Amino acid sequence: MGKGKVTICICASRSIIDKDKVVEVLHALSEAGYTVAVEADLCDKAITSSSDMKEIASTTVVACYPRAVYALFDRLQLKPVEVVDIRNGGKDDVLSCFDLTNSPEPEAFVAADIDALLQNTGEDAWYPLLDRERCSGCGKCYDFCLFGVYSMEDGEVKVSQPTNCKINCPACARTCPGKAIIFPKYPKSPINGGLTDEETVAVNQNLLYNDALRYRLNQRKAGASLLKKN
């Protein structure tokens, strides 16, 4: 009889999760009777196949920082059964969450399956997530973002256009007074959802505001020019 369902995200587009560790954990869980599914990138799936996320939420999700994973599902009003950190935890740490201690050597076909999956990385899904427990709804991210990623609806900040986000741009996270904005694929904490301060960045918010204002003015001028031509 199976012990339960597990979903492992390998963040294939960034390769920030060690493939060998995934293979060992996958094999150990399968041998122990768990039903294990491997996802190339849950951040990508959350915006391209969001309907699949409800089923994934019914499993234990093995992925990156729990704070980031819970925020990803919260955006879809879902909550996974449990989240286990394989990005930072060692193999034994991950297996201990399932009351497993020994991991046999993975068979070659398991490694081959992972290699095949890594060849299809999909889109490099880069966009912000909101930690609702930390977000005060101040709207600074909405004011500063140049790409229309955020919206304000009934006094609440929402990530309404995630695909508008500029790859590798975490500027909004650096301006957030509550450190509520998460970019799971960023290398350092707390921006990637970690709980420690690995990166402290001094941001000149006046300069950021001026850049944002200049960008919006240029957009309005471009729109006005189009109206005149029509």
C-alpha positions as CSV (number, residue, x, y, z in Angstrom):
1,M,0.0,0.0,0.0
2,G,1.3,3.4,-0.9
3,K,2.4,5.9,1.8
4,G,1.3,9.0,0.0
5,K,2.1,11.4,-2.8
6,V,5.1,13.5,-3.2
7,T,5.9,16.2,-5.8
8,I,9.6,17.2,-6.4
9,C,10.3,20.5,-8.2
10,I,13.8,20.5,-9.7
11,C,13.7,24.2,-11.0
12,A,15.1,23.0,-14.3
13,S,15.4,26.4,-15.9
14,R,17.9,27.6,-13.3
15,S,19.4,24.3,-12.0
16,I,19.6,25.7,-8.5
17,I,18.6,22.3,-7.1
18,D,21.2,19.6,-7.1
19,K,20.3,16.9,-9.7
20,D,22.1,14.1,-7.9
21,K,20.4,14.8,-4.7
22,V,17.0,14.7,-6.5
23,V,17.9,11.3,-7.9
24,E,18.8,9.9,-4.5
25,V,15.7,11.3,-2.8
26,L,13.4,10.2,-5.7
27,H,14.7,6.7,-5.5
28,A,14.6,6.4,-1.7
29,L,11.0,7.7,-1.6
30,S,9.9,5.4,-4.4
31,E,11.5,2.4,-2.7
32,A,9.7,3.3,0.5
33,G,6.3,3.1,-1.2
34,Y,5.7,6.8,-2.0
35,T,4.2,7.9,-5.3
36,V,6.6,10.5,-6.6
37,A,6.1,13.0,-9.4
38,V,8.8,15.2,-10.7
39,E,8.0,18.7,-12.0
40,A,10.5,20.7,-14.1
41,D,9.4,24.1,-12.7
42,L,6.5,24.8,-10.4
43,C,6.8,28.5,-10.9
44,D,6.3,28.0,-14.6
45,K,3.4,25.6,-14.1
46,A,1.6,28.0,-11.7
47,I,1.1,30.5,-14.5
48,T,0.9,28.2,-17.5
49,S,-1.1,25.2,-16.1
50,S,-2.6,26.6,-12.9
51,S,-5.4,24.0,-12.9
52,D,-2.8,21.3,-12.2
53,M,-1.7,23.0,-9.1
54,K,-4.7,21.9,-7.1
55,E,-3.8,18.3,-7.4
56,I,-0.1,19.1,-6.6
57,A,-1.3,20.9,-3.5
58,S,-2.7,17.6,-2.2
59,T,0.8,16.2,-2.1
60,T,4.0,16.9,-0.1
61,V,6.0,19.3,-2.1
62,V,9.8,18.9,-2.1
63,A,11.2,22.1,-3.6
64,C,13.0,25.3,-2.4
65,Y,12.5,27.5,0.6
66,P,9.1,26.7,2.2
67,R,8.2,30.4,2.5
68,A,8.6,30.7,-1.3
69,V,6.6,27.6,-2.0
70,Y,3.7,28.5,0.3
71,A,3.6,32.0,-1.3
72,L,3.5,30.4,-4.8
73,F,0.5,28.2,-3.9
74,D,-1.2,31.1,-1.9
75,R,-1.3,33.1,-5.1
76,L,-3.7,30.5,-6.4
77,Q,-5.5,30.2,-3.0
78,L,-4.0,26.8,-2.4
79,K,-1.9,25.3,0.4
80,P,0.3,22.2,0.0
81,V,0.0,19.4,2.5
82,E,3.6,20.0,3.5
83,V,6.8,21.6,2.1
84,V,10.3,20.1,2.4
85,D,13.3,22.1,1.4
86,I,15.6,20.2,-1.0
87,R,17.4,23.3,-2.3
88,N,19.3,23.8,0.9
89,G,18.7,20.7,3.0
90,G,20.9,17.7,2.5
91,K,19.6,14.3,1.2
92,D,19.5,12.9,4.8
93,D,17.6,16.0,6.0
94,V,15.0,15.6,3.3
95,L,14.5,11.9,3.9
96,S,14.3,12.4,7.7
97,C,11.1,14.4,7.0
98,F,9.6,11.1,5.7
99,D,11.1,9.1,8.6
100,L,13.6,7.5,6.3
101,T,17.3,7.2,7.2
102,N,19.0,4.9,4.6
103,S,19.1,5.7,0.9
104,P,20.1,2.9,-1.4
105,E,22.1,3.7,-4.5
106,P,19.8,5.0,-7.3
107,E,19.4,2.9,-10.3
108,A,20.6,4.1,-13.7
109,F,17.1,4.4,-15.2
110,V,16.1,6.9,-12.5
111,A,19.0,9.2,-13.3
112,A,18.2,8.8,-17.0
113,D,14.6,10.0,-16.3
114,I,15.9,13.1,-14.6
115,D,18.3,13.8,-17.5
116,A,15.4,13.6,-19.9
117,L,13.3,16.0,-17.9
118,L,16.1,18.5,-17.7
119,Q,16.2,18.7,-21.5
120,N,12.7,20.3,-21.3
121,T,13.2,23.2,-19.0
122,G,10.2,25.2,-20.3
123,E,10.1,29.0,-19.7
124,D,12.4,30.6,-17.1
125,A,9.6,31.7,-14.9
126,W,10.8,34.8,-13.1
127,Y,8.2,36.8,-11.2
128,P,7.4,38.0,-7.7
129,L,5.5,36.3,-5.0
130,L,3.9,37.9,-2.0
131,D,4.2,36.8,1.6
132,R,0.8,37.9,2.8
133,E,1.9,37.6,6.4
134,R,4.4,40.3,5.8
135,C,2.7,42.4,3.2
136,S,1.2,45.6,4.6
137,G,-0.5,46.6,1.4
138,C,1.5,49.9,1.2
139,G,1.7,49.7,-2.6
140,K,5.4,50.7,-2.9
141,C,6.0,47.8,-5.3
142,Y,3.1,49.0,-7.4
143,D,4.5,52.5,-7.5
144,F,8.1,51.4,-8.3
145,C,7.5,48.6,-10.8
146,L,8.2,49.8,-14.4
147,F,6.6,46.8,-16.1
148,G,3.0,46.7,-14.9
149,V,3.4,43.5,-12.9
150,Y,1.4,44.7,-9.9
151,S,-2.1,46.1,-9.5
152,M,-4.0,47.5,-6.5
153,E,-7.5,46.0,-6.1
154,D,-9.6,47.1,-3.1
155,G,-6.6,48.2,-1.2
156,E,-4.7,45.0,-1.8
157,V,-1.6,44.5,-3.8
158,K,-1.7,41.7,-6.4
159,V,0.7,40.2,-8.9
160,S,-1.6,40.5,-11.8
161,Q,0.8,40.4,-14.8
162,P,3.6,38.1,-13.7
163,T,4.9,37.5,-17.3
164,N,5.6,41.3,-17.6
165,C,8.4,41.0,-15.0
166,K,11.9,41.6,-16.3
167,I,14.1,38.6,-15.9
168,N,16.6,38.9,-13.0
169,C,15.1,42.2,-11.8
170,P,14.4,42.1,-8.1
171,A,14.3,45.9,-7.6
172,C,10.8,45.8,-6.1
173,A,11.8,43.3,-3.5
174,R,14.6,45.6,-2.4
175,T,12.2,48.5,-1.9
176,C,9.7,46.5,0.2
177,P,9.7,47.7,3.8
178,G,8.3,44.4,5.1
179,K,10.5,42.1,3.0
180,A,7.3,40.6,1.7
181,I,8.3,40.1,-1.9
182,I,9.9,36.8,-2.9
183,F,11.8,35.9,-6.1
184,P,12.4,32.1,-5.6
185,K,15.2,31.9,-8.2
186,Y,17.2,34.8,-6.7
187,P,20.5,33.5,-5.3
188,K,20.4,35.2,-1.9
189,S,18.1,35.4,1.1
190,P,15.7,37.0,2.1
191,I,14.7,37.8,-1.5
192,N,14.6,34.1,-2.4
193,G,12.3,33.3,0.5
194,G,15.0,32.4,3.0
195,L,14.8,33.6,6.6
196,T,18.3,35.1,6.9
197,D,19.7,38.3,5.6
198,E,22.4,37.3,3.2
199,E,22.0,40.5,1.2
200,T,21.5,44.0,2.5
201,V,21.0,46.5,-0.2
202,A,20.8,50.3,0.3
203,V,18.3,51.6,-2.2
204,N,17.8,55.2,-3.1
205,Q,14.0,55.2,-3.4
206,N,13.9,58.8,-4.8
207,L,16.0,57.7,-7.8
208,L,13.7,54.6,-8.2
209,Y,10.6,56.8,-8.0
210,N,12.1,59.3,-10.6
211,D,12.8,56.4,-13.0
212,A,9.3,55.0,-12.6
213,L,7.8,58.4,-13.1
214,R,9.9,59.0,-16.2
215,Y,8.9,55.6,-17.7
216,R,5.2,56.3,-17.2
217,L,5.5,59.7,-18.7
218,N,7.2,58.3,-21.8
219,Q,4.4,55.7,-22.0
220,R,1.7,58.5,-21.9
221,K,3.5,60.5,-24.5
222,A,3.7,57.4,-26.8
223,G,0.0,56.8,-26.3
224,A,-0.8,60.5,-27.0
225,S,1.2,60.3,-30.2
226,L,-0.7,57.3,-31.4
227,L,-4.0,59.0,-30.7
228,K,-3.0,62.1,-32.8
229,K,-1.9,59.9,-35.7
230,N,-5.3,58.1,-35.6
